Amino acid sequence: MITVASLAPYLGGALALGGIGVVASRRRELMVRWCAWAVGVPLVAGAFWWGRPGAAAVAVAAGLIAVLEYAGLMRLGRTDRLVLAAALMGVVLTAWLAPGQVLRAAALGALAVAAVPLLSGDADHGQRRLAAGLLGLTWLSPLAALVPLGASALALFVAVSVADIVAYFAGQGLGGPRLSPLSPAKRWSGTLTGAAAGLAVLALLSALSWPMAAAVAVGGPAGDLLESMIKRGARAKDAGRWLPGSGGLLDRIDSLLVALAVLLVLR
């Protein structure tokens, strides 16, 4: 069974090795990104060590930030943002306090999101607001899976993050056909190499199973492409600017969101 305690030495070792590599590279942008990781990883790991309440706290915090970033990309108004945030928080808190009612909470959240443009009688932009709200709820709701998955979700995040990093550098070095027009910089060579690295991480963490493997190899790249599509539609480079070295939170967890969804379906 995967526990936070069993993951802690690997997380600490990865941070230490990453710090050595960053110092050797002398690249300021990598140093800034590593500092953000050095602060964030212990905080998140500590929250997961607390158990379901800690995982729920992480999901709530991440969900609220993600809603703000997503709503900014989609140019949603205040009421749409508030209702979307409330709907997402309802799903997350239900996953913690009443796990058997998650689907009901998601359905109620979808109805609430749909009601906002309907009740306002917005004939000009109502369809866009409705589609954006439902997409946001669907995309971000897998954060609720952090609560029941616990340390497994943390292992998944580590594997997906390593796969992303390896895919980026391997794609640049190996070249080859592009993965998708949605993200011209990404190559099939990098995606396949990154997937292999992610599976190796799962094996190292004793978390390798076929649902986890599919989540990393398929869900991770799909999540990255989904956010690329949304940002291209919004003509934005990043989902935010507050997270050092990564833009916004969505830029950091985009792969994890769909990976969690794939894992939920397969489990």
BELVEN-V588546 format. One record per pair of residues at least 12 apart in sequence whose ideal C-beta (glycine too) atoms are under 7 Angstrom apart, sorted by sequence separation. I is the first residue (numbers start at 1). J is the second residue. D is the distance in Angstrom with one decimal. If there is no record, write none. Layout:
[[I J D] [I J D]]
//
This chain:
[[22 34 4.5] [117 129 4.3] [175 187 6.3] [176 188 5.8] [179 191 5.4] [239 251 5.1] [71 84 6.7] [116 129 6.9] [117 130 5.1] [174 187 6.8] [176 189 4.2] [238 251 5.5] [44 58 5.9] [67 81 6.5] [91 105 5.0] [175 189 6.6] [199 213 5.6] [202 216 6.6] [19 34 5.8] [90 105 5.0] [91 106 5.3] [171 186 5.9] [174 189 3.8] [18 34 5.6] [114 130 5.7] [171 187 3.8] [174 190 6.7] [67 84 5.5] [116 133 7.0] [199 216 6.4] [67 85 4.5] [90 108 6.9] [91 109 5.9] [171 189 5.9] [198 216 4.0] [199 217 6.8] [18 37 7.0] [90 109 5.4] [170 189 6.2] [171 190 2.4] [198 217 6.8] [113 133 3.9] [114 134 6.9] [170 190 4.4] [64 85 6.0] [67 88 6.0] [88 109 6.9] [113 134 5.9] [195 216 6.5] [15 37 6.5] [87 109 3.0] [168 190 6.5] [195 217 4.0] [198 220 6.7] [15 38 5.9] [167 190 4.1] [170 193 3.8] [227 250 6.0] [110 134 6.1] [113 137 5.7] [167 191 5.4] [170 194 6.4] [63 88 4.8] [87 112 5.3] [15 41 6.2] [63 89 6.5] [87 113 5.5] [167 193 6.4] [110 137 6.0] [166 193 5.8] [167 194 2.9] [227 254 3.7] [109 137 5.7] [166 194 4.4] [226 254 6.8] [60 89 6.2] [63 92 5.8] [83 112 5.4] [84 113 5.8] [11 41 5.7] [83 113 5.8] [164 194 6.5] [191 221 5.2] [224 254 5.5] [163 194 4.0] [166 197 4.0] [223 254 4.8] [224 255 5.0] [60 92 5.6] [163 195 5.9] [223 255 4.2] [226 258 6.2] [59 92 4.6] [83 116 5.2] [223 256 6.8] [11 45 6.0] [163 197 5.6] [223 257 5.2] [106 141 6.0] [162 197 5.5] [163 198 3.3] [220 255 4.1] [223 258 3.2] [56 92 6.3] [80 116 5.6] [162 198 5.8] [222 258 4.8] [223 259 6.1] [8 45 6.5] [56 93 6.9] [79 116 5.7] [160 198 6.3] [159 198 4.4] [162 201 4.9] [219 258 4.5] [220 259 5.0] [56 96 4.1] [219 259 3.5] [4 45 5.9] [183 224 6.9] [102 144 6.6] [159 201 4.3] [183 225 6.0] [219 261 6.5] [158 201 6.1] [159 202 4.9] [182 225 5.1] [216 259 6.2] [219 262 3.5] [4 48 5.0] [52 96 5.8] [215 259 4.2] [218 262 6.0] [4 49 4.3] [180 225 5.5] [183 228 4.4] [182 228 4.5] [155 202 6.8] [158 205 6.9] [182 229 5.1] [215 262 4.4] [214 262 5.8] [215 263 4.1] [80 129 5.7] [84 133 5.5] [88 137 6.3] [95 144 3.9] [99 148 6.4] [87 137 5.5] [91 141 5.0] [155 205 4.8] [182 232 6.5] [92 143 6.2] [96 147 4.9] [212 263 6.5] [84 136 5.4] [88 140 5.4] [92 144 4.6] [95 147 4.4] [155 207 4.1] [211 263 5.5] [214 266 5.9] [76 129 6.6] [80 133 5.9] [84 137 6.3] [88 141 6.5] [91 144 4.9] [95 148 6.4] [163 216 5.8] [152 207 6.4] [211 266 3.7] [76 132 6.0] [156 212 6.4] [160 216 5.7] [164 220 6.8] [211 267 5.3] [159 216 4.9] [163 220 5.4] [74 132 4.2] [156 215 6.1] [160 220 4.5] [164 224 7.0] [70 136 5.0] [67 136 6.8] [70 140 7.0] [67 140 6.7] [66 140 5.3] [63 140 6.0] [63 143 5.1] [62 143 5.8] [59 143 4.6] [59 144 6.1] [59 146 4.5] [58 146 6.0] [59 147 6.2] [55 146 4.8] [56 147 5.1] [164 255 5.7] [55 147 4.8] [52 147 5.5] [55 150 5.8] [160 255 4.8] [160 256 5.3] [157 256 5.3] [160 259 5.2] [156 256 6.9] [48 150 6.3] [48 151 6.1] [156 259 5.9] [48 154 5.3] [153 260 6.8] [156 263 6.6] [45 154 6.8] [142 257 5.3] [145 260 4.7] [140 257 6.8] [139 257 6.1] [142 260 3.8] [142 261 4.5] [145 264 5.4] [142 264 6.5] [7 151 6.1] [4 151 5.0] [7 154 6.0] [3 151 5.3] [7 155 6.2] [2 151 4.5] [2 152 5.4] [4 154 6.7] [2 155 5.6] [73 230 5.9] [73 231 6.5] [74 234 6.8] [73 234 4.2] [73 236 5.8] [73 239 6.2] [69 239 4.3] [69 240 4.8] [69 248 4.7] [69 249 6.2] [70 250 6.5] [69 250 4.9] [66 249 5.7] [65 249 4.8] [66 250 5.6] [62 249 6.4] [62 253 6.7] [10 204 6.9] [10 205 6.2] [7 205 6.3] [2 205 6.8] [2 206 6.5] [2 207 5.4] [36 243 6.3] [36 244 4.4] [35 244 6.6] [36 245 5.6] [36 246 6.8] [33 244 6.5] [32 244 4.6] [33 245 2.9] [32 245 4.6] [33 246 6.5] [29 245 6.0]]
//
